[in-house]
Amino acid sequence: MTYDKQVLLKVVLDGDINPGKVFTSSYSLEEIDQAYQDMDQRKSIKAMLVLE
């Protein structure tokens, strides 16, 4: 299956799709190593890095 990136970007920017729903955990940039470890150990499915 292929996706048109421009179409996907538009629906995300228009608010039709909330990509945040696919993430199961949030981490700061300083916690990136922990995020990878948690995904590797199946404690998290998708990690989102939050930049502040």
N, C-alpha and C positions, 0 to 999 in steps of 0.2 A: 504494500500500500504506500502511496506517495502523497505528500501534502504540499500544497502551494503555500510557501512561507508568507507571501504577501497577504493572502487571504486570512491565514491564521493570525498574523500580526494585526490586521484590521479588526477582526472580531474581538481580540484581546483588548486593543486600544478603545474600541467602541463599548466595551463592557459586556459584550454578549457571552464571553467565556471568562471565567475566573481561574487563571492558571494556578493560583494559590491553593486550590483544593487538591492538587496532586501531591503536595508536600505533607509529610507526616511529622516533621520536626524542623525547628528553626535554630540557627546557630549564628553567633557573631563571627566575623572574619578571624578573630583570634582563636576561635574554637574549631577551625576547619579540620584539623587533624582528628578531633573527636567525632566530627560529622562523618568523616570517611570510615573511622573505626566502627561507628554505630551502624552505618550502612553495610559494612562488611560482615558484621556480626548479626545482621538482620534485626537490630533493635529499631532501625528506622528504614523506611522504604525509599523515601526521597527527602533529602535535606535541603533546606533553603537557607542561603546565607543572607543575613540581614546587615546591610551596611548603613551605619549611622554617622 
